[in-house]
């Protein structure tokens, strides 16, 4: 393993922790506190302010994850030629990577939809559900990442 590969994997893991950890903190800590009756007046403006701040942080994490993900594959010798091979996708590593990449595409799509809906006050409930689905899909990405590294169960 090269130092560049180690750094890239490290940044990938840190960005994943930051992305998922932030979503968990928001859904498990912030939202329940804001649902208390004494917080009702502040809840809407605070959720919007936190959401707008998290949006740039979240997209930065996704950008780092996509960049380091491609870098990690390249440094492992997986290039476009490999990805174009049917045999690559037929083995365990390729299948696990396919699951992970599919889940990543779902996370990015859900994040785009969530961001679009969160700008519309009347769609707050739908945006909330999309946030939950994004968290679940992100956790699936982590599971598939473990399978990429450790092999399919």
Secondary structure as GFF3:
##gff-version 3
##sequence-region A 1 153
A	DSSP	alpha_helix	3	25	.	.	.	ID=ss1
A	DSSP	pi_helix	26	30	.	.	.	ID=ss2
A	DSSP	alpha_helix	31	34	.	.	.	ID=ss3
A	DSSP	three_ten_helix	37	39	.	.	.	ID=ss4
A	DSSP	alpha_helix	40	75	.	.	.	ID=ss5
A	DSSP	alpha_helix	80	83	.	.	.	ID=ss6
A	DSSP	alpha_helix	86	90	.	.	.	ID=ss7
A	DSSP	alpha_helix	92	118	.	.	.	ID=ss8
A	DSSP	three_ten_helix	121	123	.	.	.	ID=ss9
A	DSSP	alpha_helix	124	150	.	.	.	ID=ss10
###
